[in-house]
Amino acid sequence: MRHEKATAGQYEKFQVADESLSVILDVKQCKSGLMYTLEDLAEAKAELCTWLGRFDRYTGNNPQKYQSNIRTAQRKVSVIESSLRAVGAIPLSAVELLEKELDAAFPNAQNKQIVEYNGRNFQRRYWPVEKSRSGKSVVKWGKFWAEISLDV
């Protein structure tokens, strides 16, 4: 992560690497030492809604119009949300806490691998979150744990 401090104001520029794309975010640093605030999250979501609205109102013949801006805004929201969850500004749900525990206990679990944790069976699953423009290759994978029952 590259960090450049601006000379004027309270703004700093951070470059966040997300898979193959680098997104440059202007982040307001707050007094409590958090990198992001809930205000920043609200602004990022508003920006995403703006781009989605522009795409909805677009009547031209270019299906890719605004798509790079939408992806950038989605990644910005994702980065801010994950940062706020990591520092505890946004509380984790029971499912997220369980997934965090499973990730810590089984960091190298493969797709469809079944593990036992606290007397319950879970299966690691992956799915394509984002595909390339052609749709032939996956740009970003998502993952989750599914509870399963092993019937003998």
CORKA-V56759 format. One record per residue. RES is the residue in three letters. PHI is phi in degrees with one decimal (none if undefined). Layout:
# CORKA-V56759
RES|PHI, RES|PHI
This chain:
# CORKA-V56759
MET|none, ARG|-94.8, HIS|-130.4, GLU|-125.4, LYS|-89.8, ALA|-77.5, THR|-81.6, ALA|-108.2, GLY|86.8, GLN|-101.5, TYR|-96.3, GLU|-127.6, LYS|-110.4, PHE|-118.4, GLN|-107.1, VAL|-110.1, ALA|-87.2, ASP|-124.3, GLU|56.2, SER|-97.5, LEU|-116.6, SER|-101.7, VAL|-111.4, ILE|-100.3, LEU|-114.6, ASP|-92.1, VAL|-120.9, LYS|-88.8, GLN|-86.6, CYS|-94.4, LYS|-68.1, SER|-76.5, GLY|92.3, LEU|-71.6, MET|-72.3, TYR|-125.2, THR|-122.0, LEU|-64.8, GLU|-63.4, ASP|-62.8, LEU|-64.0, ALA|-62.8, GLU|-65.1, ALA|-65.4, LYS|-66.3, ALA|-64.5, GLU|-64.6, LEU|-61.9, CYS|-62.1, THR|-62.3, TRP|-67.2, LEU|-65.0, GLY|-64.3, ARG|-61.7, PHE|-66.2, ASP|-64.5, ARG|-84.0, TYR|-71.3, THR|-113.8, GLY|-76.5, ASN|-104.7, ASN|-110.9, PRO|-69.3, GLN|-95.5, LYS|-58.8, TYR|69.7, GLN|-65.9, SER|-67.5, ASN|-67.4, ILE|-65.6, ARG|-62.3, THR|-62.9, ALA|-66.6, GLN|-63.5, ARG|-66.7, LYS|-63.0, VAL|-60.9, SER|-62.5, VAL|-63.6, ILE|-66.3, GLU|-61.7, SER|-66.5, SER|-66.1, LEU|-66.5, ARG|-68.4, ALA|-65.6, VAL|-92.2, GLY|91.0, ALA|-70.2, ILE|-112.6, PRO|-67.8, LEU|-82.9, SER|-78.1, ALA|-62.0, VAL|-65.5, GLU|-65.5, LEU|-64.2, LEU|-63.6, GLU|-64.5, LYS|-64.3, GLU|-64.2, LEU|-65.2, ASP|-62.9, ALA|-70.2, ALA|-76.2, PHE|-132.0, PRO|-70.8, ASN|-107.7, ALA|-66.5, GLN|-90.8, ASN|-61.7, LYS|65.6, GLN|-76.2, ILE|-102.4, VAL|-127.8, GLU|-109.9, TYR|-141.6, ASN|53.2, GLY|78.2, ARG|-118.0, ASN|-101.7, PHE|-130.7, GLN|-122.4, ARG|-78.5, ARG|-129.4, TYR|-123.4, TRP|-147.5, PRO|-74.2, VAL|-81.3, GLU|-141.6, LYS|-106.4, SER|-68.2, ARG|-61.6, SER|-75.8, GLY|84.0, LYS|-90.3, SER|-127.6, VAL|-93.4, VAL|-89.2, LYS|-141.3, TRP|-104.4, GLY|-107.5, LYS|-143.7, PHE|-157.3, TRP|-108.8, ALA|-111.6, GLU|-78.9, ILE|-130.0, SER|-115.0, LEU|-94.4, ASP|-88.7, VAL|-92.4
